Amino acid sequence: MLDHGAVKLEIVPAEEHPTRDLYRITYECDGEEVDGIAAVGRALEHINFAWAMVGFFMQLPIVRQALQVLSDGTIAGPQRVRRAIK
């Protein structure tokens, strides 16, 4: 796994989500949950100030929607990842 010096960010496989199956990359913190491009933007906030600004820009409403449509249509559309039952 790549380590870019992220602070207070734990990356875990989707199969290990404790409560449900996931369809997109998901970011959870203190009861807040976002998925898709917004999740990537929130994760970038944990690296450094420059990446935090990129993440902030990605989360702007029109930018986020455009990036999500572009991502869904070209590389990473929603896919169900079943959680592993323990």
Secondary structure, DSSP 8 states (H G I E B T S, - for coil): ------SS-----GGG-SS--BSS-EEEETTEEEETHHHHHHHHTTT-HHHHHHHHHHTSHHHHHHHHHHHHHHT-----B-----
